[in-house]
């Protein structure tokens, strides 16, 4: 396809409009809606992998748009009543189909690349960790737009009706929605008996991905390979439908997409833990003495090192040999709804934790002490905590006086006023009695069994 043919095709087709619609609607969605993709360490402008996954998540509606616009393009010959004329020309049908699909592919890939570029420029300004592990995620996303558009073109050519584009777009939207609802999810229970759902193998046939919950999570290589096979089969079927002249050849043209789906399901992992996996390179620790963060957050180590070391010193002074000896960013990725897992020897924290996210300087030291004493047992992915009172008392005991912990101010409640009588009662005990209650509280806190509040007051902890 030479430049002259490309220019002509761009003028007389909906390809440039398809690219413009994909780019503008995606940017409008990202910039006008205040949602999770703007918050915390998983913001779409914070890290490369998060950016790639968030832009892929937009395919839940961009892909149906591509399918519908492709079907509209496939109706062009029928609308202009040139089908019979074109079949009588010596130029092979596959050449005309290649020109049509190539122009649309260039437009859609360019639009998606510009979307990624907008995010990438902002990511460059926000992180020191650069890598290419995000690239397959975006490449598969661009391929999915092309595959959807080509399939739409073939279907529009095979079913030349004004109802075909909206019907295909709606069908594609229903497909992506269902893949993120019951057909694409498997019901399960966590170890604590909390009902939850996990993505299943079928859900990976959707070009969209689930919401980004952890900055260290990425898609596995087998997911990339399986989705690529499926999308290439879809593209081949769309192209075959464009050049098919009889109903028999059109039925045969369905073979690639069916074979692609079958092979993809053999390649795609069935275990949810092998679908969304931890990026080991991103999770590699970067340390300043006993204080470590992941490579993705290495720019924040300088601000964390001082408060982290001070927190360890204060904890050692209060707990002696039972105190933790290091501070580390938590790299465990657990299923949603599961019980957190903590270590007595290490203060584990998350930059998106309410205590840590807003803390700086001295407040960060207090927050890390709180995580070292009462790390919290709120199930993974759930909001809120019931341990703020115990954390306030525990930090007050370590420091000798109550301190306002960051992120705990709330309307109609004074945590400090509630904590002071408990702290005074605790400090009135002999040193051995204080340690007994603190140890009981920590046992309940780290096992996530029993009530840390009751343990502080001298009741049963488990």
C-alpha positions in Angstrom: 0.0 0.0 0.0 1.7 3.2 -1.2 1.4 6.7 0.2 -1.0 7.8 -2.5 -3.4 5.0 -1.9 -3.2 5.6 1.8 -4.1 9.2 1.4 -7.1 8.4 -0.8 -8.3 5.7 1.7 -8.0 8.1 4.6 -10.1 10.7 2.8 -12.9 8.3 1.8 -13.1 6.0 4.8 -14.1 6.2 8.5 -10.6 5.2 9.6 -9.4 8.6 10.8 -12.7 9.1 12.5 -12.3 5.8 14.3 -8.9 6.8 15.6 -10.1 10.2 16.6 -13.1 8.7 18.5 -10.9 6.2 20.3 -8.3 8.8 21.4 -10.6 11.6 22.4 -13.1 9.4 24.3 -10.3 7.7 26.2 -8.6 10.9 27.2 -12.0 12.4 28.2 -12.7 9.3 30.3 -9.4 9.5 32.0 -9.2 13.2 32.6 -12.8 14.1 33.3 -13.7 11.2 35.7 -12.1 11.3 39.2 -11.7 7.6 39.8 -9.1 5.0 41.1 -6.7 5.6 38.2 -5.8 9.0 39.7 -5.1 7.8 43.2 -2.2 6.3 45.1 0.8 4.4 43.9 -1.4 2.6 41.2 -2.4 5.9 39.5 -2.1 5.6 35.7 0.6 8.3 35.7 2.6 6.9 38.5 4.3 3.7 37.1 4.7 2.2 33.6 2.9 -1.1 34.3 0.0 0.7 36.0 -0.3 3.1 33.0 -0.4 0.1 30.6 -3.0 -1.7 32.6 -5.2 1.3 33.1 -5.2 2.1 29.4 -6.0 -1.6 28.7 -8.9 -1.4 31.1 -10.5 1.3 28.9 -10.9 -1.4 26.2 -14.1 -2.5 27.9 -15.8 0.3 25.9 -13.1 1.2 23.3 -13.1 -2.3 21.8 -16.9 -2.3 21.2 -16.4 1.1 19.6 -13.7 -0.3 17.3 -16.0 -3.3 16.3 -18.9 -1.0 15.5 -16.8 1.5 13.5 -15.2 -1.4 11.7 -18.7 -2.7 10.7 -19.6 0.7 9.5 -16.5 0.7 7.3 -17.4 -2.8 6.0 -20.8 -1.4 4.7 -19.1 1.2 2.5 -19.3 -0.8 -0.8 -22.9 -1.8 -0.1 -23.9 1.7 0.7 -22.3 3.0 -2.5 -23.8 0.1 -4.5 -20.4 -0.7 -6.0 -20.2 -4.4 -4.8 -21.0 -5.9 -8.2 -18.7 -3.4 -10.0 -15.8 -4.1 -7.8 -16.1 -7.9 -8.2 -15.8 -7.4 -12.0 -12.5 -5.6 -11.8 -9.2 -7.5 -12.3 -7.8 -6.3 -8.9 -8.0 -9.2 -6.4 -10.4 -8.8 -3.5 -7.6 -9.4 -1.0 -5.8 -6.3 -2.2 -8.8 -4.1 -1.7 -9.3 -5.8 1.8 -5.7 -5.2 2.7 -5.9 -1.5 1.8 -9.1 -1.1 3.8 -7.9 -3.0 6.9 -4.4 -1.5 6.7 -5.7 2.1 6.8 -8.0 1.4 9.8 -5.2 -0.5 11.6 -2.8 2.4 11.2 -5.4 4.9 12.5 -6.4 2.8 15.5 -2.8 1.9 16.5 -1.7 5.5 16.2 -4.6 6.6 18.4 -3.8 4.0 21.1 -0.1 4.8 20.8 -0.9 8.5 21.4 -3.0 7.6 24.4 0.0 5.6 25.8 2.3 8.5 25.0 0.2 10.9 27.0 0.4 8.6 30.0 4.1 7.8 29.4 5.2 11.4 29.4 3.6 11.9 32.9 5.1 8.6 34.2 8.6 9.7 33.2 8.1 12.7 35.5 6.8 10.7 38.4 9.1 7.6 38.7 12.8 6.7 38.5 12.0 3.1 37.7 12.0 2.5 33.9 11.6 -0.8 32.2 10.0 -2.4 29.1 7.8 -5.0 30.9 4.8 -2.9 30.3 5.2 -2.9 26.5 3.5 -6.3 25.8 0.4 -5.2 27.7 0.1 -2.1 25.5 0.9 -4.0 22.3 -1.8 -6.6 22.9 -4.2 -3.7 23.6 -3.4 -2.1 20.2 -3.8 -5.5 18.5 -7.2 -6.0 20.1 -8.5 -2.7 18.6 -7.2 -3.8 15.2 -8.7 -7.3 15.5 -12.1 -5.9 16.7 -12.2 -3.4 13.8 -11.2 -6.0 11.2 -13.8 -8.5 12.5 -16.4 -5.7 12.4 -15.5 -5.0 8.8 -15.9 -8.6 7.8 -19.2 -8.9 9.6 -20.4 -5.7 8.0 -19.5 -7.0 4.6 -21.1 -10.4 5.2 -24.3 -8.9 6.8 -24.8 -5.6 4.9 -27.5 -4.0 7.0 -27.7 -0.6 8.8 -28.5 -2.5 11.9 -25.2 -4.5 11.8 -22.8 -1.8 13.3 -24.9 -0.9 16.3 -25.8 -4.6 16.9 -22.1 -5.6 16.8 -21.1 -2.8 19.0 -23.7 -3.6 21.6 -22.8 -7.3 21.4 -19.1 -6.6 21.9 -20.0 -4.3 24.9 -22.1 -7.1 26.4 -19.2 -9.5 25.9 -16.7 -7.3 27.7 -19.2 -6.6 30.5 -20.0 -10.3 31.0 -16.3 -11.2 31.1 -16.0 -9.0 34.1 -19.1 -10.3 35.8 -20.3 -13.8 36.6 -19.2 -15.7 33.4 -15.7 -14.4 33.7 -15.4 -14.8 37.5 -15.2 -17.9 39.7 -16.8 -17.7 43.2 -14.5 -18.8 46.0 -14.0 -18.4 49.7 -10.9 -17.0 51.4 -9.1 -18.9 54.2 -11.2 -16.9 56.7 -14.4 -18.0 55.0 -15.1 -14.6 53.3 -16.9 -15.0 50.0 -15.0 -13.6 47.0 -14.5 -14.0 43.3 -11.4 -14.6 41.1 -11.0 -14.1 37.3 -11.2 -17.4 35.4 -9.6 -18.5 32.1 -12.6 -17.4 30.0 -12.3 -13.8 31.2 -8.9 -13.5 29.5 -10.6 -13.6 26.1 -11.7 -10.1 26.9 -9.3 -7.4 25.6 -9.9 -5.4 28.8 -8.2 -6.1 32.1 -9.4 -5.8 35.6 -8.9 -2.7 37.8 -5.3 -2.1 39.0 -5.1 -2.9 42.7 -1.4 -3.3 43.2 1.6 -1.5 41.6 3.6 -4.8 41.6 1.0 -6.8 39.6 1.4 -7.5 35.9 0.1 -10.0 33.4 2.0 -13.2 32.9 3.7 -14.1 29.6 1.3 -17.0 29.0 -1.6 -14.5 29.1 0.1 -12.3 26.5 0.7 -15.3 24.2 -2.8 -16.7 24.6 -4.5 -13.4 24.0 -2.3 -12.8 20.9 -3.3 -16.1 19.4 -7.0 -15.3 20.0 -6.7 -11.9 18.5 -4.8 -13.0 15.5 -7.5 -15.6 14.8 -10.1 -12.9 15.1 -8.2 -10.7 12.6 -7.9 -13.6 10.2 -11.6 -14.3 10.3 -12.4 -10.6 9.8 -10.1 -10.5 6.8 -11.5 -13.7 5.3 -15.0 -12.5 5.6 -14.0 -9.3 3.7 -12.8 -11.3 0.7 -15.4 -14.2 0.9 -17.9 -14.1 -1.9 -20.3 -17.0 -1.0 -22.0 -18.2 2.1 -19.9 -21.3 2.1 -16.6 -19.4 2.1 -18.0 -17.1 4.8 -18.8 -20.1 7.0 -15.2 -21.4 6.4 -13.9 -18.0 7.3 -15.1 -18.6 10.9 -12.5 -21.3 11.3 -9.6 -19.0 12.4 -11.5 -17.3 15.2 -12.8 -20.7 16.5 -9.4 -22.3 16.2 -7.8 -19.2 17.8 -10.2 -19.4 20.8 -9.5 -23.1 21.3 -5.7 -22.8 21.1 -5.8 -19.7 23.3 -7.8 -21.5 26.0 -5.1 -24.2 26.0 -2.3 -21.6 26.4 -4.1 -19.2 28.9 -3.5 -20.1 32.5 -6.4 -21.6 34.5 -5.0 -20.7 37.9 -5.7 -17.0 38.9 -2.3 -16.8 40.6 -0.7 -17.3 37.1 -2.8 -14.7 35.4 -2.0 -11.6 37.4 1.5 -12.2 38.8 4.1 -10.2 40.8 6.7 -8.5 38.7 9.8 -9.8 40.3 12.0 -7.1 38.9 9.7 -4.4 40.1 9.5 -6.0 43.6 13.3 -6.2 44.0 14.3 -4.4 47.3 16.3 -1.2 47.3 17.6 -0.6 50.9 19.2 2.0 53.1 20.3 -0.1 56.0 17.3 -1.9 57.6 14.8 0.2 55.6 13.8 -1.2 52.2 11.4 -0.3 49.4 10.7 -1.9 46.1 12.4 -0.7 43.0 9.2 0.9 41.8 9.3 3.2 44.8 13.0 3.8 45.1 12.6 7.6 44.7 10.8 7.6 48.1 13.5 5.8 50.0 15.3 9.0 51.0 12.2 10.3 52.8 11.5 7.0 54.4 15.0 6.0 55.6 15.3 8.4 58.5 11.8 8.0 60.0 12.1 4.2 59.5 15.4 3.9 61.4 14.0 6.1 64.2 10.9 4.0 64.4 13.0 0.8 64.8 15.1 2.5 67.5 12.0 3.5 69.5 10.4 0.1 69.1 13.6 -1.6 70.3 13.7 0.7 73.4 10.1 -0.3 74.2 10.0 -4.0 73.3 13.7 -5.0 73.7 14.5 -8.3 72.0 11.0 -8.7 70.7 11.1 -5.6 68.6 11.2 -5.7 64.7 14.6 -5.3 63.2 13.7 -4.0 59.7 11.2 -1.9 57.8 10.1 -3.1 54.4 7.5 -2.3 51.8 5.0 -5.2 51.7 5.3 -7.1 48.4 2.8 -9.9 49.2 -0.1 -9.9 46.7 -3.0 -11.8 48.2 -6.5 -12.5 46.8 -9.1 -9.9 47.6 -10.9 -10.6 50.8 -8.1 -12.6 52.3 -6.6 -12.0 55.7 -3.3 -10.0 55.7 -0.1 -11.8 56.7 2.4 -10.0 58.9 5.8 -10.5 60.4 6.9 -9.8 64.0 10.5 -9.2 62.8 9.7 -6.8 60.1 7.5 -3.7 59.9 5.6 -4.2 56.7 3.9 -1.2 55.1 2.1 -0.1 52.0 2.5 3.3 50.5 -1.3 3.4 49.9 -2.1 2.6 53.5 -4.1 5.4 55.1 -1.5 5.8 57.8 1.5 6.0 55.5 0.1 7.8 52.5 -0.3 11.2 54.2 2.6 11.0 56.8 5.8 12.9 56.6 8.8 13.3 58.9 8.0 12.7 62.5 4.4 11.6 61.7 5.9 9.0 59.4 7.9 7.6 62.4 4.7 7.4 64.4 2.8 5.7 61.6 5.6 3.1 61.2 5.5 2.4 65.0 1.8 1.9 64.7 2.3 -0.6 61.8 5.0 -2.4 63.9 2.7 -2.7 66.9 -0.8 -3.2 65.3 -0.4 -3.8 61.6 -4.2 -4.2 61.0 -6.4 -7.1 60.0 -8.8 -5.5 57.5 -9.2 -8.0 54.6 -7.3 -7.3 51.5 -9.1 -4.9 49.2 -11.6 -3.8 51.9 -11.7 -0.2 53.2 -11.6 1.0 56.8 -10.0 -0.4 59.9 -11.2 -1.2 63.4 -7.7 -1.0 64.9 -7.2 2.8 65.0 -7.9 3.0 68.8 -5.4 0.2 69.6 -2.8 1.7 67.3 -3.1 5.1 69.0 -2.7 3.5 72.4 0.2 1.4 71.3 2.1 4.4 69.8 1.4 6.4 72.9 2.9 3.6 75.0 6.0 3.4 72.9 6.5 7.2 72.9 5.4 7.9 76.4 2.5 10.1 75.4 -0.4 10.2 72.9 0.4 11.5 69.4 -2.1 12.3 66.7 -1.7 9.6 64.1 -2.0 10.8 60.5 -5.2 9.9 58.6 -7.2 9.1 61.7 -9.1 12.4 62.1 -12.8 11.8 61.5 -16.0 13.8 62.1 -17.7 13.3 65.4 -14.9 11.2 67.0 -11.9 12.1 69.1 -9.6 9.0 69.0 -7.2 10.6 71.5 -9.9 11.2 74.1 -10.9 7.6 73.8 -7.4 6.3 74.0 -6.1 8.4 76.9 -8.0 6.4 79.7 -6.8 3.1 78.2 -3.2 4.4 78.0 -3.3 5.7 81.6 -4.6 2.4 82.8 -1.9 0.6 81.0 0.9 2.8 82.3 -0.4 2.5 85.9 0.7 -1.2 85.8 4.1 -2.4 86.7 6.5 -2.9 83.7 5.9 -6.6 83.6 2.1 -6.1 83.6 2.4 -3.5 80.8 4.5 -5.9 78.7 2.1 -8.7 79.3 -0.8 -6.7 77.9 1.3 -5.4 75.0 2.4 -8.9 74.1 -1.1 -10.1 74.2 -2.2 -7.3 72.0 0.6 -8.0 69.5 -0.2 -11.7 69.5 -3.8 -10.9 68.5 -2.7 -8.2 66.0 -0.2 -10.4 64.1 -2.4 -13.5 64.1 -5.5 -11.6 63.2 -7.3 -13.7 65.9 -8.9 -12.2 68.9 -9.5 -8.6 69.9 -6.5 -6.3 70.2 -8.7 -3.7 72.1 -9.7 -6.3 74.7 -6.1 -7.4 75.1 -5.0 -3.9 75.8 -7.7 -3.6 78.5 -6.5 -6.9 80.1 -9.2 -9.2 78.6 -8.8 -12.4 76.6 -6.9 -11.9 73.4 -8.0 -15.0 71.5 
